[in-house]
Amino acid sequence: MFKVTPRAAEQVVAAAEQGGTSGMALRLAAQQRPDGSIDYRMGFDEGTEDDIHFSCEGVQVVIAPEYVPLLDQATLDFVEIEAGDFQFIFLNPKDTAYVEPSEN
């Protein structure tokens, strides 16, 4: 199942509040590139009855069924890439670009 870290959930909620989309679900999508890496998309949206709906860390998430195989076992995190540069990242062992996070 897809996971959202507490830090990412906090930022998703803040982004929804700032963008006037509070109450909408976080929609996730993924597409595999020819080199095996995965292109990720996310945004706020209303879910449909065909979507997979779940809650993680207080964030309502929707995923269209065709994206579930690529997103299963992935984690959305919010990390500092460089000093002062925070970004959402997807940690996904199915992605050829995935690097196991180090324990610091």
Secondary structure as UniProt FT lines:
FT   STRAND          3..4
FT   HELIX           6..19
FT   TURN            22..23
FT   STRAND          25..32
FT   TURN            34..35
FT   STRAND          38..45
FT   TURN            49..50
FT   STRAND          52..56
FT   TURN            57..58
FT   STRAND          59..63
FT   HELIX           65..67
FT   HELIX           68..71
FT   TURN            72..73
FT   STRAND          75..82
FT   TURN            83..84
FT   STRAND          85..91
FT   TURN            93..94
FT   TURN            96..97
//
